């Protein structure tokens, strides 16, 4: 009987057991109060980033990055269309995986958020003062920009690396797929970040063996000069990777000495190759993006420069690679492995020094001996370890995809302290400052891949979700479940104060340098040039000026440049035209946005403000008169005389 | 003239000079949609604060736009006030009670005329509303209070002295003290 009870009580805990008794109190943020932390969650296949308040889990804003966003005109307005330009033309979507906060001295500084586009390789930069995407840089020579955009200790570089190795862009790509080993390559991309304005520039690419590069993290402190990438498919399979890339007992963590690579490039050792990639910059002065097609990149063939790259064997298809806050240990997670290996940076240096090699890759790229670089293994952590972050108190937290849990372990003795279930199958996790030199700790987000029965069902396509876990005590406690946009692939969390202090409330009209700005109502006009018509329109509570426009003809290309004249917090105006084959505009105070419209039939076409701006918002409307092509209706524009403002 | 009186006059004049460096008065507006509040600060020579926003809101009720150039007062006030302060200083320098009286009376007049003028402007802005305004409320005027708070539709309007006004007021009190305060002689000294 007692044995039976014991068996029963040992059955792994169910839902109720993990929820903190004080959870409601701990996540309750009273109406009108601010959350303590911003969480930036990637939207995965939504292509966007979402900002949430933690601990409440309230959605604050979806920041459009790689996907067109009809809601505010991003990717539809003339000003923002260039942001989604690539060497393949306009690509209105991407798969956004890893948000990365800019860092100064290894700490999150709250200036920018970088995020990778996985599908058509790109890196975007979001300005955290305006929560706008201000730059997107395409990366040539790679396929699947997954190991990206992790940054070095002072954001000297953010990186990109190929998940799908492929022939370099400037080679003849028309080769048999089974010539993989001969013709395919990897390219580790280093994107230089301007420390003052954040501007990105593809500095160089290291040409590496055609493995699949999965994730990365840069060293910090003692390991400042190095960055670590996981690689799987070291079998170099090109078909049925599920089986063929899972054959080897060990794949690798690739350690790259980026400082050395930088020095070689500065010394002119790089080889310039042709490459075509788009560089899109949104200028916050002109509120306008431009897209430039770059033509080349510097490369270094790592086999020609000894000392750049070393491989550390890592069990079974490693996924995450994470560096402890002190920069001393490198935690890698073999997703099919039964242990979590923890590598020692010091031992790695010693092994390199003493040439403790276990063979070579591609002739001269050393594989270091597993035992020589290993600090130890976390034994029986669970099934399917993926990612690790740190709380700054000497503990590490690792997600277990297969056994669906988060495991807490001690860095110094590698002993497991606690485990808590996830609902279900966590991928990444995020701790406030958890990948930085000085983690804040307190909250952990488990970002899950499966939701099933956690919420009211919504048909076959369910909400995706994450869980908020309290990590202040010895035992982890579940606080909150909340659904997210797209797939919450990864998140970065930062104390709200670091973002709040830089917030822009509105754009200064006097500083607006848009080519089509209209700074006052008396400057509004309609200008015809051939079949192009430019409408210089203003919006202020509660009218659009001009609001009666005639002389537009079928077949014209009409550009409506709307300037929001408001100079106050939270007074956007919207703009929409009946039947326009386009989205709407949402114009912030002091900003100018342009909607392109191709009227295709004669008639009277209404337009109006879409953002409920004021008590007389419903009056904020106007009409276009569209005349037949070739008619003589003259351009005419007006707005009724306003007795109050004259 | 006792040295204490002269000291009081100098301090008073110094306080008066703060009018050139700090706003004298401010009007505050609070509404449910403006929890952070809107304010208009009145200086010796002009206006500052959220004038554009206030004008933007006032156009709904047909109030005339507030433009600093409409006020002749801002052109002459710095000189008038400078002259006043000089009278005060002169009274101390020349130890003239007559000048001190002149100063005190001028200050009183200045206060009375100033507030009357302020009231007149407030009255005009609050009552002379454009008949074509979008929002018309029967019997409603939008005159802000001369001093204190008043509810105007969704806005609570407050009218209060600002730093400069408080310091000038204090200066006025000291000027009065210089004129009227006679230190009581202690019993010991009277012997």
Interface residues (C-beta under 8 A of the other chain):
Chain A: X540 X541 X542 X566 X567 X568 X569 X615 X616 X642 X643 X644 X645
Chain B: X36 X50 X52 X53 X56 X59 X60 X62 X65 X130 X132 X133 X134 X135
